[in-house]
Amino acid sequence: MKENVSQIVKKLGPIFGLLAVVILFSALRPATFATLDNLQIILLQTAVVGTAALGMTFVIISGGIDLSVGSVVALSTVTTATLLARGWPPLAAALGAIVAGLLVGLFIGTMVTKAGLTPFITTLGLWGAVRGMAKGLANEQTVIAPDTWLNGLLTSLPEDKKWMLFPPGIWILLVLAVIMACVLRYAIWGRHVFAVGSNELTARLCGISITRTKLGIYLLGSGMAATAGILQFSYLTVGDPTTGTGMELDVIAAVVIGGASLAGGEGSILGSLIGALIMTSVANGCTKMEFPNWAQEIVTGGIIITAVLIDRFRRKGIS
Amino acid sequence: MTFVLSMNGIRKSFGATIALAGVDLNAAAGEVLALVGENGAGKSTLMKTLSGAYKADAGEMFLEGRPYHPANPHAARHAGVCMIYQELSLAPHLSVEENILLGIEPRRFGVMDWKTVRKRAADALAELGHKDIDPRAITGSLSIARQQMVEIARAIASGCKVLVLDEPTSSLAAKDIERLFHLIRTLKDRGCAVIYISHILEEVREIGERVTVLRDGKSVGGGATSDLSDSEIVKLMAGRDVEELYPRTHRQRSEPVMSLENLSGKTLPRDASLVLHRGEVFGIAGLIGSGRTELLRAIFGLDPVVAGTIKVEQISGPASPAVRWNQAVGMVSEDRKREGLALNLSIEDNLVLSQLRGLGPPGFVLPRKVRRTAREWIQKSRVKCRETGDSINTLSGGNQQKVAIARLLHHDCDVLLLDEPTRGIDVGAKAEIYRTIDDLARQGKAVLMVSSYLPELLGVCDRIAVMSRGRLGPAHPVGEVDELSLMTEATKTS
């Protein structure tokens, strides 16, 4: 029974955390925080980090880490804007950005599996290199792009489209999340991701191809980061090589708050999404409280540490 | 007799696993007490409790008549209880003298008093009769035997009254064993109580005056070594007669299923050849480090093959674990915790990991089917657990090992490579694993099994070959060998 209780706590822990944050700010600022409009704003603010967190969840469950996410987001906004400016149709421009992301993922995966570099070092290198590529491609300026439907992904819906409930960007996040959750839980490949992260030697003993699994993981991770970059482009409406600076840390924090273990073998898509929501709700709430920026940063940092501490105590409780 | 150390009714459990269920142990000054027991009997846990690494759940300990409850190994050492583990605990980058006085460094005005360090280290080495070890040498550059001497010198320098040696000869050559025994006698003469842990009966006879036997976490008997016969000690260790422990039904050896020809790895094995038949259990004996594990790993594609061929059902080709599983060859790793199982995954995930196909639509697995399949195997293998979704970490070592073997049953393997399948588990679980192996052989599967425990090989196998320095000897029918002949073959120098 003891384990069952702790498993439930583990699954619901992040949800309780989110509820606590929402209730706290709703009580403190009922007029500005607890409104439908603000809920939508929180969702919009979560979309970019949340999408990148979907990929990061796979990376972290496999025992890896990806520090290049923020730079890939920037590269993706610049690629999208550049291709649009050259007259590509919006969908092709977006796909182009995703291909750029996949190339980054292919490089990480190759370095990690074939050259034996650690993901930390490989992606730390790319954290700088990809940012540099984005700046080079953009000539160190923002890239102006023509107005297309891509700009409307993350803006509030016009009156005639209210039936959609949420802006398309949110739907993209939700649909991707459902697909990724199913892959993680029901696909053989998803089970392999857990096995590799839990114990790579066992996975190898059981005939799982470590190379193929990890290559897939980093392709997915960078692909999701590039998708997040398209949403970020939609939000900015320009390509900006300096955007997303430090975003990798927000993404990692969201996944970890959501219950994943940096040692690998644990984590869930729902948890990561809730982790991302907790991060944006806190930021949003602090703004409504008119906290200065520095205070917000302290609060966010405190939440990350508290979440991991609670998780540690839970683990100690069962062992 | 007055005892310098008494342990009474010591109990210790880890989660569901009861490691110690009431152990009594007494040691007098100036005697060597041999502590024997099979792997998993609780010897190491008991000694870790003595040295303060674990805290007992119940029971009491006395050192020189005073209650003794060390909070940690440092406190134990301070009180005069020192441990020499199988894996030496020296800092390889420090000098010999620094290691000898590590943690008890003499200080003057807050800085290391190097003069006293040198003197005390040299004294300790001299007392052991090992003036030949240079106190300034970097410890990691010495041979294992010498490093062990350094570690014993460390115990002397801290003024130890009780010295525990945990299987100290496992990595020593015959000549070094002689020197170690000589040294133990020196310590004894100084009035030190020595507890000597081993499962090699010859050693126990040579060095121990009294013996205490542990089984399933309990002290089950003992006495003066001269009063007990080997078979009496073995019976105390196993807790039952040998025939009862090793079932052997009628097996029918049929056609060959796997053959090795002059197989060589990077360093081990060298030129190994054997033919494995359906319906037989083939045992590989040999010392640790002789290349037995490397042979299995090479067969399974975990280690590279440099020369020679492996044929499974007449098919040879590049080996990898994935290829082997596809050929219905499965392997159980010798290292359950590091390699055999993914400890933070569930029991069911560990069980089905090598074969997820067939548990859902193509490319997918359904948790419901995984659970149903796992339950079936858990029942057949008699794994004691609450839910198949629980973490495998909640199981005892024996039950974990049953899951590791059940993975091969779920995969329906024809050839089973088992590396030390009963290491570190209790006798009850061992008996069940022996029965599973017997069942498999009777069904016409082929089992290739490596073990360091000769009675087990003699009890379970149909044929046994000895590995020595990477070379695999001829296969002997089990009726033609005994422990002595196997041991002789394993330790021969040429």
Interface residues (C-beta under 8 A of the other chain):
Chain A: E3 R185 Y186 A187 I188 W189 R191 F194 A195 S198 N199 L201 T202 A203 R204 L205 C206 G207 I208 S209 G265 E266 I318 S319
Chain B: G15 F300 L302 S320 P321 A322 V323 R324 W325 N326 M331 S333 R338 E339 G340 L341 A342 L343 N344 L345 D349 N350 L353 S354 L356 R357 G360 G363 F364 V365 L366 P367 D390 S391 N393 T394 R407
